[in-house]
Amino acid sequence: MARFIDFFIEHWILSGLWVVLFAILIAYIKSKAAKSLSPQQATLVINRENGVVLDVRESKDFDRGHIVDAINIPLAKLGERAVELDKKKDQPIIVVCQMGHSSGDAVKLLQDRGFANVSKMAGGMTEWSIQNLPVVR
């Protein structure tokens, strides 16, 4: 530990640069992060708060299996087709993708368009299927 402190003091510019880069990385990750729900929490929102499931996977993946009453708008087309969701702006929206990675981009896009209550489902449809929750084919 003493050697670490000595290194930090002797190379304060390099150490300071690492601290700044780390802070920038954290800020970037926070800006991309979205509120995340587990499949169980998503089910509660759907059932109790009349939540809407937005599936941003491609149509062929959607057709292989999706959550009941989910709306399919592929992520690549979400910018131009977001107006289809305007009538559901007051309802909670749960964005689902395959693994839970690309849904954060969709959440950010919807929030920028004025949707206040938007979340992503952690783990996506993969986690939903692993937990044997109902899927429509």
BATORFI-218494 format. One record per residue: residue number from 1; chain; x, y, z of N, C-alpha, C, O in turn. Coordinates in Angstrom, 1 decimal. Atoms other than C-alpha are relative to their C-alpha. Example, Ala and Ser with C-alpha at 12.3 -4.5 7.8 and 13.67 -1.06 7.14 Angstrom:
<pts>
+------+------+--------+--------+--------+--------+--------+--------+--------+--------+--------+--------+--------+--------+
! vonu ! pati !   n_px !   n_py !   n_pz !  ca_px !  ca_py !  ca_pz !   c_px !   c_py !   c_pz !   o_px !   o_py !   o_pz !
+------+------+--------+--------+--------+--------+--------+--------+--------+--------+--------+--------+--------+--------+
!    1 !    A !    0.9 !   -1.2 !    0.0 !   12.3 !   -4.5 !    7.8 !    0.9 !    1.2 !    0.0 !    1.9 !    1.2 !    0.7 !
!    2 !    A !   -0.9 !   -1.1 !    0.0 !   13.7 !   -1.1 !    7.1 !   -0.8 !    1.1 !    0.8 !   -0.3 !    2.2 !    0.9 !
+------+------+--------+--------+--------+--------+--------+--------+--------+--------+--------+--------+--------+--------+
</pts>
This chain:
<pts>
+------+------+--------+--------+--------+--------+--------+--------+--------+--------+--------+--------+--------+--------+
! vonu ! pati !   n_px !   n_py !   n_pz !  ca_px !  ca_py !  ca_pz !   c_px !   c_py !   c_pz !   o_px !   o_py !   o_pz !
+------+------+--------+--------+--------+--------+--------+--------+--------+--------+--------+--------+--------+--------+
!    1 !    A !    0.8 !   -1.2 !    0.0 !    0.0 !    0.0 !    0.0 !    0.9 !    1.2 !    0.0 !    0.6 !    2.2 !   -0.7 !
!    2 !    A !   -0.9 !   -1.1 !   -0.1 !    2.9 !    2.3 !    0.8 !    0.6 !    0.3 !   -1.4 !    0.8 !    1.5 !   -1.7 !
!    3 !    A !   -0.6 !   -0.1 !    1.4 !    4.4 !    1.7 !   -2.7 !   -1.1 !    0.7 !   -0.9 !   -0.7 !    1.5 !   -1.8 !
!    4 !    A !    1.1 !   -0.6 !    0.9 !    1.0 !    2.6 !   -4.3 !   -0.1 !    1.5 !    0.3 !   -0.2 !    2.3 !   -0.6 !
!    5 !    A !    0.0 !   -1.4 !   -0.3 !    0.9 !    5.9 !   -2.4 !    1.2 !    0.7 !   -0.5 !    1.1 !    1.8 !   -1.1 !
!    6 !    A !   -1.2 !   -0.6 !    0.5 !    4.5 !    6.6 !   -3.3 !   -0.1 !    0.2 !   -1.6 !    0.2 !    1.3 !   -2.1 !
!    7 !    A !    0.2 !   -0.1 !    1.5 !    3.7 !    5.9 !   -7.0 !   -1.0 !    1.1 !   -0.3 !   -0.7 !    1.9 !   -1.2 !
!    8 !    A !    1.0 !   -1.0 !    0.2 !    0.6 !    8.1 !   -6.8 !    0.6 !    1.4 !    0.1 !    0.3 !    2.3 !   -0.6 !
!    9 !    A !   -0.6 !   -1.3 !   -0.3 !    2.6 !   11.0 !   -5.4 !    1.0 !    0.3 !   -1.0 !    1.1 !    1.5 !   -1.5 !
!   10 !    A !   -1.1 !   -0.3 !    0.9 !    5.6 !   10.7 !   -7.7 !   -0.6 !    0.2 !   -1.5 !    0.0 !    0.9 !   -2.2 !
!   11 !    A !    0.5 !   -0.1 !    1.3 !    3.4 !   10.3 !  -10.8 !   -1.4 !    0.6 !    0.1 !   -2.4 !    0.0 !   -0.4 !
!   12 !    A !    1.3 !   -0.6 !   -0.2 !    0.6 !   12.6 !   -9.9 !   -0.8 !    0.4 !   -1.2 !   -2.0 !    0.4 !   -1.3 !
!   13 !    A !    0.7 !   -0.3 !    1.3 !   -0.2 !   13.7 !  -13.5 !   -0.6 !   -1.2 !   -0.6 !   -1.8 !   -1.2 !   -0.9 !
!   14 !    A !    0.5 !    1.3 !    0.6 !   -0.6 !   10.1 !  -14.7 !   -1.1 !   -0.5 !    0.9 !   -2.2 !   -0.9 !    0.4 !
!   15 !    A !    1.0 !    0.5 !   -0.9 !   -2.6 !    9.2 !  -11.6 !   -1.3 !    0.9 !   -0.1 !   -2.4 !    0.3 !   -0.1 !
!   16 !    A !    1.1 !   -0.9 !    0.2 !   -4.8 !   12.3 !  -12.0 !   -0.7 !   -0.3 !   -1.3 !   -2.0 !   -0.2 !   -1.3 !
!   17 !    A !    0.6 !    0.3 !    1.3 !   -5.4 !   11.4 !  -15.6 !   -0.9 !   -1.2 !    0.1 !   -2.0 !   -1.3 !   -0.5 !
!   18 !    A !    0.8 !    1.2 !   -0.1 !   -6.6 !    7.9 !  -14.7 !   -1.3 !    0.3 !    0.8 !   -2.3 !   -0.3 !    0.5 !
!   19 !    A !    1.2 !   -0.4 !   -0.8 !   -9.0 !    9.4 !  -12.1 !   -1.0 !    0.7 !   -0.8 !   -2.2 !    0.4 !   -0.8 !
!   20 !    A !    0.9 !   -0.8 !    0.9 !  -10.4 !   11.8 !  -14.6 !   -0.6 !   -1.0 !   -1.1 !   -1.9 !   -0.9 !   -1.3 !
!   21 !    A !    0.5 !    1.0 !    0.9 !  -10.8 !    9.0 !  -17.2 !   -1.0 !   -0.9 !    0.6 !   -2.1 !   -1.2 !    0.0 !
!   22 !    A !    0.9 !    0.9 !   -0.7 !  -12.5 !    6.8 !  -14.7 !   -1.3 !    0.8 !    0.3 !   -2.4 !    0.2 !    0.1 !
!   23 !    A !    1.2 !   -0.8 !   -0.2 !  -14.9 !    9.6 !  -13.8 !   -0.8 !    0.2 !   -1.3 !   -2.1 !    0.2 !   -1.2 !
!   24 !    A !    0.7 !   -0.1 !    1.3 !  -15.7 !   10.2 !  -17.5 !   -0.7 !   -1.3 !   -0.4 !   -1.8 !   -1.3 !   -0.9 !
!   25 !    A !    0.6 !    1.3 !    0.3 !  -16.4 !    6.5 !  -17.9 !   -1.3 !   -0.2 !    0.8 !   -2.3 !   -0.7 !    0.3 !
!   26 !    A !    1.2 !    0.2 !   -0.8 !  -18.8 !    6.4 !  -15.0 !   -1.1 !    1.0 !   -0.5 !   -2.3 !    0.5 !   -0.5 !
!   27 !    A !    1.0 !   -0.9 !    0.5 !  -20.6 !    9.5 !  -16.3 !   -0.6 !   -0.5 !   -1.3 !   -1.8 !   -0.3 !   -1.5 !
!   28 !    A !    0.5 !    0.6 !    1.2 !  -20.9 !    7.9 !  -19.7 !   -1.0 !   -1.1 !    0.2 !   -2.0 !   -1.2 !   -0.4 !
!   29 !    A !    0.8 !    1.2 !   -0.3 !  -22.3 !    4.7 !  -18.3 !   -1.3 !    0.4 !    0.6 !   -2.4 !   -0.1 !    0.3 !
!   30 !    A !    1.2 !   -0.5 !   -0.6 !  -24.8 !    6.6 !  -16.2 !   -0.9 !    0.7 !   -1.0 !   -2.2 !    0.5 !   -0.9 !
!   31 !    A !    0.8 !   -0.6 !    1.0 !  -26.0 !    8.6 !  -19.2 !   -0.7 !   -1.0 !   -0.9 !   -1.8 !   -0.7 !   -1.4 !
!   32 !    A !    0.6 !    1.0 !    0.8 !  -26.7 !    5.4 !  -21.1 !   -0.9 !   -0.9 !    0.7 !   -1.7 !   -1.7 !    0.1 !
!   33 !    A !    0.8 !    0.9 !   -0.8 !  -28.3 !    3.6 !  -18.2 !   -1.4 !    0.4 !    0.0 !   -1.8 !    1.6 !   -0.1 !
!   34 !    A !    1.4 !   -0.2 !   -0.1 !  -32.0 !    3.2 !  -18.0 !   -0.5 !   -0.8 !    1.2 !    0.1 !   -1.7 !    1.7 !
!   35 !    A !    0.6 !    0.8 !   -1.1 !  -34.3 !    2.1 !  -15.2 !   -0.3 !   -1.4 !   -0.5 !   -0.8 !   -1.6 !   -1.6 !
!   36 !    A !    0.1 !    1.4 !    0.4 !  -34.3 !   -1.7 !  -15.3 !   -0.9 !   -0.7 !    1.0 !   -0.9 !   -0.5 !    2.2 !
!   37 !    A !    1.0 !    0.8 !   -0.7 !  -37.0 !   -4.1 !  -14.2 !    0.4 !   -1.5 !   -0.2 !    0.8 !   -1.9 !   -1.3 !
!   38 !    A !   -0.2 !    1.4 !    0.1 !  -36.6 !   -7.8 !  -13.5 !   -1.3 !   -0.5 !   -0.7 !   -2.3 !    0.2 !   -0.8 !
!   39 !    A !    1.2 !    0.6 !    0.6 !  -39.1 !  -10.1 !  -15.4 !   -1.2 !    0.0 !    1.0 !   -2.4 !    0.3 !    0.6 !
!   40 !    A !    1.1 !   -0.1 !   -1.0 !  -41.2 !  -10.3 !  -12.1 !   -0.5 !    1.4 !    0.2 !   -1.7 !    1.6 !    0.3 !
!   41 !    A !    0.5 !   -1.3 !   -0.1 !  -41.3 !   -6.6 !  -11.7 !   -0.7 !    0.5 !   -1.2 !   -1.7 !    1.2 !   -1.1 !
!   42 !    A !    0.7 !   -0.3 !    1.2 !  -42.2 !   -6.2 !  -15.3 !   -1.4 !   -0.6 !   -0.1 !   -2.4 !    0.1 !   -0.5 !
!   43 !    A !    1.3 !    0.6 !   -0.1 !  -45.1 !   -8.6 !  -14.8 !   -0.9 !    0.8 !    0.9 !   -2.1 !    0.9 !    0.6 !
!   44 !    A !    0.8 !   -0.8 !   -0.9 !  -46.3 !   -6.6 !  -11.9 !   -0.5 !    1.3 !   -0.6 !   -1.6 !    1.7 !   -0.5 !
!   45 !    A !    0.3 !   -1.2 !    0.7 !  -46.2 !   -3.4 !  -13.9 !   -1.0 !   -0.2 !   -1.1 !   -2.0 !    0.6 !   -1.3 !
!   46 !    A !    0.9 !    0.3 !    1.1 !  -48.0 !   -5.0 !  -16.8 !   -1.4 !   -0.3 !    0.6 !   -2.4 !    0.2 !    0.1 !
!   47 !    A !    1.3 !    0.4 !   -0.5 !  -50.8 !   -6.5 !  -14.6 !   -0.6 !    1.1 !    0.9 !   -1.9 !    1.3 !    0.8 !
!   48 !    A !    0.5 !   -1.0 !   -0.9 !  -51.2 !   -3.7 !  -12.0 !   -0.1 !    1.4 !   -0.5 !   -1.0 !    2.1 !   -0.1 !
!   49 !    A !    0.0 !   -1.4 !    0.5 !  -50.4 !   -0.5 !  -13.9 !   -0.3 !    0.1 !   -1.5 !   -0.1 !    1.1 !   -2.1 !
!   50 !    A !    0.4 !    0.0 !    1.5 !  -51.6 !   -1.5 !  -17.4 !    1.2 !    0.3 !   -0.8 !    1.1 !    1.1 !   -1.8 !
!   51 !    A !   -1.2 !   -0.3 !    0.7 !  -48.0 !   -1.5 !  -18.6 !    0.0 !   -0.5 !   -1.4 !   -0.7 !   -1.5 !   -1.7 !
!   52 !    A !   -0.1 !    0.3 !    1.4 !  -47.2 !   -1.7 !  -22.3 !    1.4 !   -0.6 !   -0.2 !    2.4 !    0.0 !    0.2 !
!   53 !    A !   -1.3 !    0.6 !    0.4 !  -44.5 !   -4.1 !  -23.6 !    0.4 !    0.4 !   -1.4 !   -0.4 !    0.1 !   -2.3 !
!   54 !    A !   -0.5 !   -0.4 !    1.4 !  -42.5 !   -2.7 !  -26.5 !    1.2 !   -0.9 !   -0.3 !    2.3 !   -0.9 !    0.4 !
!   55 !    A !   -1.0 !    0.9 !    0.4 !  -40.4 !   -5.4 !  -28.2 !    0.8 !    0.6 !   -1.1 !    0.2 !    0.8 !   -2.2 !
!   56 !    A !   -0.8 !   -0.6 !    1.1 !  -37.5 !   -3.9 !  -30.2 !    0.8 !   -0.9 !   -0.8 !    1.7 !   -0.5 !   -1.5 !
!   57 !    A !   -0.7 !    1.0 !    0.8 !  -36.3 !   -7.1 !  -31.7 !   -0.5 !    0.0 !   -1.5 !   -1.6 !    0.6 !   -1.7 !
!   58 !    A !    0.4 !    0.1 !    1.3 !  -36.5 !   -7.8 !  -35.4 !   -1.3 !   -0.9 !   -0.1 !   -1.5 !   -1.7 !    0.8 !
!   59 !    A !    1.3 !    0.7 !    0.1 !  -39.9 !   -9.2 !  -36.7 !    0.2 !   -1.5 !    0.0 !   -0.7 !   -2.2 !    0.6 !
!   60 !    A !   -0.2 !    1.5 !    0.0 !  -38.5 !  -12.7 !  -37.3 !    0.2 !   -0.5 !    1.4 !   -0.2 !   -1.6 !    1.7 !
!   61 !    A !   -0.2 !    0.4 !   -1.4 !  -37.3 !  -12.9 !  -33.7 !   -1.3 !    0.1 !    0.8 !   -1.6 !   -0.7 !    1.6 !
!   62 !    A !    1.3 !   -0.2 !   -0.6 !  -40.6 !  -11.5 !  -32.5 !   -1.0 !   -1.1 !   -0.3 !   -1.7 !   -1.6 !    0.6 !
!   63 !    A !    0.9 !    1.0 !    0.4 !  -42.5 !  -14.1 !  -34.4 !    0.3 !   -1.4 !    0.6 !   -0.5 !   -2.2 !    0.8 !
!   64 !    A !   -0.4 !    1.2 !   -0.6 !  -40.5 !  -16.9 !  -32.8 !   -0.5 !   -0.1 !    1.5 !   -0.6 !   -1.2 !    2.0 !
!   65 !    A !    0.6 !    0.0 !   -1.3 !  -41.9 !  -15.9 !  -29.4 !    0.1 !    1.4 !    0.6 !    1.2 !    2.0 !    0.6 !
!   66 !    A !    0.0 !   -1.3 !   -0.6 !  -42.9 !  -12.8 !  -27.6 !   -1.0 !    0.0 !    1.2 !   -1.7 !   -0.9 !    1.4 !
!   67 !    A !    0.9 !   -0.2 !   -1.2 !  -44.7 !  -11.5 !  -24.4 !   -1.4 !    0.3 !   -0.5 !   -1.5 !    1.0 !   -1.5 !
!   68 !    A !    1.4 !   -0.2 !    0.3 !  -48.5 !  -11.5 !  -24.6 !   -0.2 !    1.5 !   -0.2 !    0.1 !    2.3 !    0.7 !
!   69 !    A !    0.4 !   -1.4 !    0.3 !  -49.8 !   -8.2 !  -26.2 !    1.1 !    0.9 !   -0.2 !    1.0 !    2.2 !   -0.1 !
!   70 !    A !   -1.2 !   -0.9 !    0.3 !  -46.3 !   -6.9 !  -26.9 !   -0.2 !    0.7 !   -1.4 !   -0.7 !    0.1 !   -2.3 !
!   71 !    A !   -0.1 !   -0.7 !    1.3 !  -45.9 !   -4.3 !  -29.6 !    1.4 !   -0.1 !   -0.6 !    2.3 !    0.1 !    0.1 !
!   72 !    A !   -1.3 !    0.2 !    0.7 !  -43.1 !   -5.0 !  -32.1 !    0.3 !    1.2 !   -0.9 !   -0.4 !    1.5 !   -1.9 !
!   73 !    A !   -0.6 !   -1.0 !    0.8 !  -41.2 !   -2.0 !  -33.4 !    1.5 !   -0.2 !    0.1 !    2.1 !    0.1 !    1.1 !
!   74 !    A !   -1.5 !    0.2 !    0.0 !  -37.6 !   -2.9 !  -34.4 !    0.7 !    1.2 !    0.4 !    0.3 !    2.4 !    0.0 !
!   75 !    A !   -0.8 !   -1.1 !   -0.5 !  -35.0 !   -0.7 !  -32.8 !    0.4 !    0.9 !   -1.1 !    0.4 !    2.2 !   -1.0 !
!   76 !    A !   -0.4 !   -0.8 !    1.1 !  -33.8 !    0.5 !  -36.2 !   -1.1 !    0.9 !   -0.5 !   -0.8 !    1.9 !   -1.2 !
!   77 !    A !    1.2 !   -0.8 !    0.5 !  -37.3 !    1.8 !  -37.0 !   -0.7 !    0.8 !    1.1 !   -1.7 !    1.5 !    0.8 !
!   78 !    A !    0.7 !   -0.6 !   -1.1 !  -38.2 !    3.1 !  -33.6 !   -0.1 !    1.5 !   -0.1 !   -1.1 !    2.1 !    0.2 !
!   79 !    A !    0.1 !   -1.4 !    0.2 !  -37.3 !    6.7 !  -34.4 !   -1.1 !    0.5 !   -0.9 !   -1.8 !    1.5 !   -0.6 !
!   80 !    A !    1.0 !   -0.4 !    0.9 !  -39.7 !    6.9 !  -37.3 !   -1.4 !   -0.5 !    0.4 !   -2.4 !    0.1 !    0.0 !
!   81 !    A !    1.3 !    0.6 !   -0.4 !  -42.4 !    4.7 !  -35.7 !   -0.4 !    0.3 !    1.4 !   -1.4 !   -0.3 !    1.9 !
!   82 !    A !    0.3 !   -0.3 !   -1.4 !  -42.4 !    6.1 !  -32.2 !   -1.4 !    0.7 !    0.2 !   -2.0 !    0.6 !    1.2 !
!   83 !    A !    1.3 !   -0.7 !   -0.1 !  -45.6 !    8.1 !  -33.0 !   -1.1 !   -1.0 !    0.2 !   -2.2 !   -0.7 !    0.7 !
!   84 !    A !    1.0 !    1.0 !   -0.2 !  -47.5 !    4.8 !  -32.9 !   -0.2 !   -0.2 !    1.5 !   -1.2 !   -0.8 !    1.9 !
!   85 !    A !    0.1 !    0.2 !   -1.5 !  -46.9 !    4.8 !  -29.1 !   -0.5 !    1.3 !    0.7 !   -0.7 !    1.3 !    1.9 !
!   86 !    A !    0.5 !   -1.2 !   -0.6 !  -48.1 !    8.4 !  -28.5 !   -1.2 !   -0.1 !    0.8 !   -1.4 !    0.5 !    1.8 !
!   87 !    A !    1.2 !    0.1 !   -0.8 !  -51.5 !    7.3 !  -27.4 !    0.2 !   -0.8 !    1.3 !   -0.7 !   -0.8 !    2.2 !
!   88 !    A !   -0.3 !    0.7 !   -1.2 !  -49.8 !    5.2 !  -24.7 !    1.0 !    0.7 !    0.9 !    1.7 !    0.1 !    1.7 !
!   89 !    A !   -1.0 !   -0.8 !   -0.7 !  -47.6 !    8.0 !  -23.4 !   -0.2 !    0.0 !    1.5 !    0.8 !    0.2 !    2.3 !
!   90 !    A !    0.3 !   -0.1 !   -1.4 !  -49.3 !    8.0 !  -20.0 !    0.1 !   -1.3 !    0.7 !    0.1 !   -1.4 !    2.0 !
!   91 !    A !   -0.1 !    1.3 !   -0.6 !  -48.9 !    4.3 !  -19.4 !    1.5 !   -0.4 !    0.1 !    2.4 !    0.2 !   -0.6 !
!   92 !    A !   -1.4 !    0.5 !   -0.1 !  -45.7 !    2.6 !  -18.2 !    0.4 !   -0.8 !   -1.2 !   -0.4 !   -1.7 !   -1.6 !
!   93 !    A !   -0.4 !    0.8 !    1.1 !  -43.7 !    1.2 !  -21.1 !    1.3 !   -0.8 !    0.4 !    2.2 !   -0.2 !    1.0 !
!   94 !    A !   -1.2 !    0.9 !   -0.3 !  -41.3 !   -1.7 !  -20.7 !    0.6 !   -0.5 !   -1.3 !   -0.1 !   -1.1 !   -2.1 !
!   95 !    A !   -0.7 !    0.3 !    1.2 !  -38.8 !   -2.1 !  -23.5 !    0.7 !   -1.3 !    0.2 !    1.4 !   -1.5 !    1.2 !
!   96 !    A !   -0.6 !    1.4 !    0.0 !  -37.7 !   -5.7 !  -24.3 !    0.8 !   -0.2 !   -1.3 !    0.4 !    0.1 !   -2.3 !
!   97 !    A !   -0.8 !    0.5 !    1.1 !  -34.9 !   -6.9 !  -26.5 !    0.4 !   -1.4 !    0.2 !   -0.2 !   -2.1 !    1.1 !
!   98 !    A !   -0.3 !    1.5 !   -0.2 !  -33.2 !  -10.3 !  -26.8 !    0.7 !   -0.2 !    1.3 !    0.4 !   -1.1 !    2.0 !
!   99 !    A !   -0.8 !    0.3 !   -1.2 !  -30.6 !  -10.0 !  -24.1 !    0.0 !    1.2 !    1.1 !    0.6 !    1.0 !    2.1 !
!  100 !    A !    0.0 !   -1.1 !   -0.9 !  -31.3 !   -6.6 !  -22.4 !    1.0 !    1.0 !   -0.3 !    1.2 !    2.0 !    0.5 !
!  101 !    A !   -1.1 !   -1.0 !    0.2 !  -28.4 !   -4.7 !  -24.0 !   -0.5 !    1.1 !   -0.9 !   -0.2 !    2.3 !   -0.6 !
!  102 !    A !    0.4 !   -1.1 !    0.9 !  -30.0 !   -2.7 !  -26.9 !   -1.3 !    0.7 !    0.5 !   -1.6 !    1.7 !   -0.1 !
!  103 !    A !    1.2 !   -0.7 !   -0.4 !  -33.2 !   -1.8 !  -25.0 !    0.3 !    1.3 !    0.7 !   -0.6 !    2.2 !    0.7 !
!  104 !    A !   -0.4 !   -1.3 !   -0.6 !  -31.3 !    1.0 !  -23.2 !    0.0 !    1.1 !   -1.0 !   -0.4 !    2.2 !   -0.7 !
!  105 !    A !    0.1 !   -1.0 !    1.1 !  -31.0 !    2.8 !  -26.5 !   -1.4 !    0.4 !   -0.3 !   -1.7 !    1.6 !   -0.6 !
!  106 !    A !    1.4 !   -0.3 !    0.3 !  -34.7 !    2.5 !  -27.1 !   -0.6 !    0.8 !    1.1 !   -1.4 !    1.8 !    0.9 !
!  107 !    A !    0.5 !   -0.8 !   -1.1 !  -35.5 !    3.8 !  -23.6 !    0.5 !    1.5 !   -0.1 !   -0.3 !    2.4 !    0.1 !
!  108 !    A !   -0.5 !   -1.3 !    0.2 !  -33.3 !    6.8 !  -24.2 !   -0.7 !    0.8 !   -1.1 !   -1.0 !    2.0 !   -0.9 !
!  109 !    A !    0.7 !   -0.6 !    1.1 !  -34.9 !    7.5 !  -27.5 !   -1.4 !    0.4 !    0.4 !   -1.9 !    1.5 !    0.1 !
!  110 !    A !    1.4 !   -0.3 !   -0.4 !  -38.4 !    7.4 !  -26.0 !    0.0 !    1.1 !    1.0 !   -0.9 !    1.9 !    1.0 !
!  111 !    A !   -0.1 !   -1.0 !   -1.0 !  -37.4 !    9.5 !  -23.1 !    0.2 !    1.4 !   -0.6 !   -0.3 !    2.4 !   -0.2 !
!  112 !    A !   -0.2 !   -1.2 !    0.7 !  -36.1 !   12.1 !  -25.5 !   -1.2 !    0.5 !   -0.7 !   -1.3 !    1.7 !   -1.0 !
!  113 !    A !    1.2 !   -0.4 !    0.7 !  -39.5 !   12.1 !  -27.2 !   -1.1 !    0.3 !    1.0 !   -2.3 !    0.5 !    0.6 !
!  114 !    A !    1.0 !   -0.4 !   -1.0 !  -41.3 !   12.9 !  -23.9 !   -0.7 !   -1.1 !    0.7 !   -1.6 !   -0.8 !    1.5 !
!  115 !    A !    0.6 !    1.1 !   -0.7 !  -42.2 !    9.5 !  -22.6 !    0.7 !    0.0 !    1.4 !    1.9 !   -0.2 !    1.5 !
!  116 !    A !   -0.6 !   -0.2 !   -1.4 !  -41.8 !    9.8 !  -18.8 !    0.3 !   -1.4 !    0.7 !    1.3 !   -1.5 !    1.4 !
!  117 !    A !   -0.1 !    1.3 !   -0.8 !  -42.3 !    6.2 !  -17.5 !    0.4 !   -1.1 !   -0.9 !   -0.4 !   -1.9 !   -1.3 !
!  118 !    A !   -0.5 !    1.0 !    0.9 !  -40.1 !    4.0 !  -19.6 !    1.1 !   -0.7 !    0.7 !    2.0 !   -0.1 !    1.3 !
!  119 !    A !   -1.0 !    0.8 !   -0.7 !  -38.0 !    1.1 !  -18.3 !    0.4 !   -1.1 !   -1.0 !   -0.3 !   -1.3 !   -2.0 !
!  120 !    A !   -0.4 !    1.2 !    0.8 !  -36.1 !   -1.8 !  -19.8 !   -0.1 !   -1.2 !    0.9 !    0.0 !   -1.1 !    2.1 !
!  121 !    A !    0.1 !    1.2 !   -0.8 !  -36.4 !   -5.4 !  -18.8 !    1.4 !   -0.6 !    0.0 !    2.0 !   -0.9 !   -1.1 !
!  122 !    A !   -1.3 !    0.6 !   -0.1 !  -33.2 !   -6.8 !  -17.5 !    0.0 !   -1.5 !   -0.5 !   -0.8 !   -2.3 !   -0.2 !
!  123 !    A !   -0.1 !    1.3 !    0.6 !  -32.1 !   -9.9 !  -19.4 !   -0.8 !   -0.2 !   -1.2 !   -0.6 !   -1.2 !   -1.9 !
!  124 !    A !    0.8 !    0.1 !    1.3 !  -34.6 !   -9.4 !  -22.2 !   -0.8 !   -1.2 !   -0.1 !   -1.1 !   -1.9 !    1.0 !
!  125 !    A !    0.8 !    1.2 !    0.2 !  -36.5 !  -12.2 !  -23.7 !    0.7 !   -1.3 !    0.4 !    0.1 !   -2.3 !    0.7 !
!  126 !    A !   -0.8 !    1.1 !   -0.5 !  -33.7 !  -14.6 !  -22.8 !   -0.3 !   -0.3 !    1.4 !   -0.6 !   -1.5 !    1.8 !
!  127 !    A !    0.3 !    0.2 !   -1.4 !  -34.3 !  -14.1 !  -19.1 !   -1.4 !   -0.4 !    0.2 !   -1.7 !   -1.2 !    1.0 !
!  128 !    A !    1.4 !    0.3 !   -0.1 !  -38.0 !  -14.2 !  -19.6 !   -0.3 !   -1.5 !   -0.3 !   -1.0 !   -2.1 !    0.4 !
!  129 !    A !    0.2 !    1.4 !    0.4 !  -37.8 !  -17.6 !  -21.3 !    0.7 !   -0.9 !    1.0 !    0.1 !   -2.0 !    1.3 !
!  130 !    A !   -0.7 !    0.8 !   -1.0 !  -35.3 !  -18.9 !  -18.8 !   -0.9 !   -0.2 !    1.3 !   -0.9 !   -1.3 !    1.9 !
!  131 !    A !    0.8 !    0.1 !   -1.2 !  -37.8 !  -18.2 !  -16.0 !   -1.4 !   -0.6 !   -0.4 !   -2.3 !   -0.6 !    0.5 !
!  132 !    A !    1.2 !    0.7 !    0.4 !  -40.5 !  -20.1 !  -18.0 !   -1.3 !    0.8 !    0.1 !   -2.3 !    0.4 !    0.5 !
!  133 !    A !    1.1 !   -0.9 !    0.0 !  -42.8 !  -17.1 !  -18.2 !   -0.7 !   -0.2 !   -1.4 !   -0.1 !   -0.6 !   -2.3 !
!  134 !    A !    0.8 !    0.3 !    1.2 !  -45.6 !  -17.2 !  -20.9 !    0.5 !    0.7 !   -1.2 !    0.9 !    1.9 !   -1.2 !
!  135 !    A !   -0.4 !   -0.5 !    1.3 !  -44.6 !  -16.7 !  -24.5 !   -1.0 !   -0.3 !   -1.1 !   -1.5 !   -1.5 !   -1.1 !
!  136 !    A !    0.9 !    0.2 !    1.1 !  -46.8 !  -16.3 !  -27.5 !    0.8 !   -0.3 !   -1.2 !    1.7 !    0.5 !   -1.5 !
!  137 !    A !   -0.8 !    0.4 !    1.2 !  -45.6 !  -18.0 !  -30.7 !   -0.9 !    0.2 !   -1.2 !   -0.5 !    0.0 !   -2.3 !
+------+------+--------+--------+--------+--------+--------+--------+--------+--------+--------+--------+--------+--------+
</pts>
